[in-house]
Amino acid sequence: MSGLLAIVSASDKDFNKLAASIDNCEGATGRMAATVLANAKGDWTLFQSAVEGAYVALFTLNEQAIRKTIQSMTGLVDKFNALDGPMKQVILKMGILEAAIGPVLMYGGKALMLAGKIAPAIAALVSPLGIVAGTFLLFWDCRDGCGQRYGQSV
């Protein structure tokens, strides 16, 4: 208010000087904006402005579809809010279970894939070891005369 009173009570000479200064400041605002925006914070501001512009453009193009989707979602939330407490708990537990199933299946699948990759290596090791172990056990068992045990004489 005091600034307005100073302008009103100023002489014609002071008023004309102020008007001339205002007329001669062309481009000062643009130079000041360029100075303020010439850093990372300014880049972030420009990015936010661009994203907001894209949001407005997309919303303008798809306003009716977006409104219908939001109204449908609001209706679902209203129906959920109208449920009694135990039913809300059941829905919550089902949601938690569904959220947990994804990672379990993902890591379970990775474990099965790993087992499938390791299986040939295990089989390659087990085959010779099995033959050696079987032969060893056969001879260990026959040290007391395996032929007599099976009705044969050795």
VEXTI-910618 format. One record per residue (C-alpha): residue in one letter; x, y, z; residue number from 1. Coordinates in steps of 0.001 Angstrom, whole numbers. Last residue first. Example, Ala and Ser with C-alpha at 12.3 -4.5 7.8 and 13.67 -1.06 7.14 Angstrom:
! VEXTI-910618
+------+---------+---------+---------+-----+
: rest :      px :      py :      pz :  nr :
+------+---------+---------+---------+-----+
:    S :   13670 :   -1060 :    7140 :   2 :
:    A :   12300 :   -4500 :    7800 :   1 :
+------+---------+---------+---------+-----+
END
This chain:
! VEXTI-910618
+------+---------+---------+---------+-----+
: rest :      px :      py :      pz :  nr :
+------+---------+---------+---------+-----+
:    V :   32433 : -119837 :   -4552 : 154 :
:    S :   29686 : -122140 :   -3540 : 153 :
:    Q :   26197 : -121160 :   -4352 : 152 :
:    G :   23115 : -121020 :   -2199 : 151 :
:    Y :   22942 : -117230 :   -2004 : 150 :
:    R :   24670 : -116921 :    1371 : 149 :
:    Q :   27180 : -119530 :     504 : 148 :
:    G :   28303 : -117590 :   -2589 : 147 :
:    C :   28841 : -114412 :    -549 : 146 :
:    G :   31656 : -115943 :    1404 : 145 :
:    D :   32707 : -113868 :    4378 : 144 :
:    R :   34412 : -111192 :    2263 : 143 :
:    C :   31409 : -111139 :     -25 : 142 :
:    D :   29596 : -108174 :    1596 : 141 :
:    W :   32670 : -106009 :    1330 : 140 :
:    F :   33118 : -107091 :   -2291 : 139 :
:    L :   29556 : -106137 :   -3167 : 138 :
:    L :   29762 : -102952 :   -1101 : 137 :
:    F :   32893 : -101848 :   -2928 : 136 :
:    T :   31361 : -102617 :   -6310 : 135 :
:    G :   28243 : -100629 :   -5435 : 134 :
:    A :   30325 :  -97729 :   -4146 : 133 :
:    V :   32454 :  -97632 :   -7291 : 132 :
:    I :   29444 :  -97860 :   -9589 : 131 :
:    G :   27529 :  -95284 :   -7574 : 130 :
:    L :   30504 :  -92941 :   -7521 : 129 :
:    P :   30803 :  -93242 :  -11279 : 128 :
:    S :   27123 :  -92442 :  -11759 : 127 :
:    V :   26799 :  -89922 :   -8916 : 126 :
:    L :   29286 :  -87415 :  -10290 : 125 :
:    A :   27825 :  -87181 :  -13792 : 124 :
:    A :   24301 :  -87215 :  -12325 : 123 :
:    I :   25189 :  -84326 :  -10027 : 122 :
:    A :   26596 :  -82361 :  -12958 : 121 :
:    P :   23526 :  -83157 :  -15064 : 120 :
:    A :   21227 :  -82044 :  -12189 : 119 :
:    I :   22929 :  -78668 :  -11600 : 118 :
:    K :   21175 :  -76860 :  -14467 : 117 :
:    G :   17778 :  -78341 :  -13602 : 116 :
:    A :   18320 :  -77531 :   -9929 : 115 :
:    L :   19096 :  -73932 :  -10914 : 114 :
:    M :   15903 :  -73761 :  -12963 : 113 :
:    L :   13977 :  -75204 :  -10028 : 112 :
:    A :   15489 :  -72597 :   -7681 : 111 :
:    K :   14655 :  -69807 :  -10151 : 110 :
:    G :   11089 :  -71056 :  -10354 : 109 :
:    G :   10805 :  -71086 :   -6568 : 108 :
:    Y :   12221 :  -67544 :   -6506 : 107 :
:    M :    9556 :  -66272 :   -8914 : 106 :
:    L :    6751 :  -68375 :   -7494 : 105 :
:    V :    7469 :  -67195 :   -3954 : 104 :
:    P :    7898 :  -63588 :   -5146 : 103 :
:    G :    4473 :  -63630 :   -6822 : 102 :
:    I :    2615 :  -65581 :   -4138 : 101 :
:    A :    3319 :  -63002 :   -1431 : 100 :
:    A :    1100 :  -60291 :   -2947 :  99 :
:    E :   -1696 :  -62792 :   -3414 :  98 :
:    L :   -1439 :  -63851 :     221 :  97 :
:    I :   -1430 :  -60220 :    1378 :  96 :
:    G :   -4509 :  -59533 :    -743 :  95 :
:    M :   -6264 :  -62608 :     609 :  94 :
:    K :   -5479 :  -61476 :    4152 :  93 :
:    L :   -6894 :  -57998 :    3440 :  92 :
:    I :  -10034 :  -59443 :    1849 :  91 :
:    V :  -10587 :  -61686 :    4870 :  90 :
:    Q :   -9987 :  -58748 :    7235 :  89 :
:    K :  -12484 :  -56585 :    5321 :  88 :
:    M :  -15021 :  -59412 :    5613 :  87 :
:    P :  -14474 :  -59557 :    9388 :  86 :
:    G :  -14979 :  -55767 :    9750 :  85 :
:    D :  -18265 :  -55356 :    7863 :  84 :
:    L :  -18358 :  -54183 :    4260 :  83 :
:    A :  -19536 :  -50639 :    3353 :  82 :
:    N :  -15956 :  -49375 :    3036 :  81 :
:    F :  -15275 :  -52011 :     378 :  80 :
:    K :  -18358 :  -50928 :   -1581 :  79 :
:    D :  -17221 :  -47275 :   -1388 :  78 :
:    V :  -13734 :  -48269 :   -2553 :  77 :
:    L :  -15240 :  -50117 :   -5518 :  76 :
:    G :  -17395 :  -47102 :   -6412 :  75 :
:    T :  -14360 :  -44796 :   -6223 :  74 :
:    M :  -12536 :  -47130 :   -8613 :  73 :
:    S :  -15452 :  -46931 :  -11032 :  72 :
:    Q :  -15501 :  -43117 :  -10771 :  71 :
:    I :  -11744 :  -42971 :  -11393 :  70 :
:    T :  -12064 :  -45175 :  -14467 :  69 :
:    K :  -15006 :  -43173 :  -15812 :  68 :
:    R :  -13112 :  -39884 :  -15276 :  67 :
:    I :  -10006 :  -41223 :  -17009 :  66 :
:    A :  -12049 :  -42403 :  -20001 :  65 :
:    Q :  -13806 :  -39029 :  -20256 :  64 :
:    E :  -10605 :  -36991 :  -19895 :  63 :
:    N :   -8555 :  -38909 :  -22420 :  62 :
:    L :   -7154 :  -36152 :  -24661 :  61 :
:    T :   -7261 :  -33442 :  -21984 :  60 :
:    F :   -5696 :  -35762 :  -19423 :  59 :
:    L :   -2899 :  -36619 :  -21807 :  58 :
:    A :   -2167 :  -32950 :  -22552 :  57 :
:    V :   -2362 :  -31945 :  -18872 :  56 :
:    Y :     -37 :  -34781 :  -17864 :  55 :
:    A :    2392 :  -33916 :  -20661 :  54 :
:    G :    2483 :  -30298 :  -19458 :  53 :
:    E :    3042 :  -31459 :  -15874 :  52 :
:    V :    5911 :  -33640 :  -17044 :  51 :
:    A :    7455 :  -30692 :  -18922 :  50 :
:    S :    7093 :  -28419 :  -15877 :  49 :
:    Q :    8658 :  -31022 :  -13637 :  48 :
:    F :   11581 :  -31336 :  -16055 :  47 :
:    L :   12035 :  -27546 :  -16175 :  46 :
:    T :   12064 :  -27392 :  -12374 :  45 :
:    W :   14579 :  -30263 :  -12244 :  44 :
:    D :   16812 :  -28435 :  -14722 :  43 :
:    G :   16563 :  -25302 :  -12561 :  42 :
:    K :   17592 :  -27293 :   -9503 :  41 :
:    A :   20493 :  -28735 :  -11483 :  40 :
:    N :   21745 :  -25280 :  -12512 :  39 :
:    A :   21041 :  -22444 :  -14998 :  38 :
:    L :   17359 :  -21974 :  -14046 :  37 :
:    V :   17864 :  -18882 :  -11863 :  36 :
:    T :   20121 :  -17175 :  -14418 :  35 :
:    A :   17764 :  -17930 :  -17310 :  34 :
:    A :   14839 :  -16604 :  -15257 :  33 :
:    M :   16750 :  -13365 :  -14521 :  32 :
:    R :   17598 :  -12889 :  -18195 :  31 :
:    G :   13963 :  -13474 :  -19146 :  30 :
:    T :   12771 :  -10986 :  -16519 :  29 :
:    A :   15262 :   -8384 :  -17681 :  28 :
:    G :   14195 :   -8791 :  -21310 :  27 :
:    E :   12446 :   -5420 :  -21461 :  26 :
:    C :   13428 :   -3285 :  -18453 :  25 :
:    N :   13363 :     -31 :  -20458 :  24 :
:    D :    9586 :     490 :  -20237 :  23 :
:    I :    9634 :      47 :  -16452 :  22 :
:    S :   12489 :    2512 :  -16126 :  21 :
:    A :   10644 :    4978 :  -18357 :  20 :
:    A :    7496 :    4662 :  -16211 :  19 :
:    L :    9537 :    5270 :  -13044 :  18 :
:    K :   11176 :    8387 :  -14559 :  17 :
:    N :    7759 :    9605 :  -15746 :  16 :
:    F :    6389 :    9218 :  -12207 :  15 :
:    D :    9345 :   11017 :  -10680 :  14 :
:    K :    8957 :   13967 :  -13143 :  13 :
:    D :    5198 :   14053 :  -12675 :  12 :
:    S :    5685 :   14352 :   -8946 :  11 :
:    A :    5075 :   11420 :   -6659 :  10 :
:    S :    1983 :   11258 :   -4390 :   9 :
:    V :     319 :    8523 :   -6425 :   8 :
:    I :    3525 :    6522 :   -6817 :   7 :
:    A :    4409 :    6778 :   -3122 :   6 :
:    L :     830 :    5894 :   -2159 :   5 :
:    L :    1042 :    2767 :   -4305 :   4 :
:    G :    4301 :    1759 :   -2665 :   3 :
:    S :    2817 :    2365 :     811 :   2 :
:    M :       0 :       0 :       0 :   1 :
+------+---------+---------+---------+-----+
END
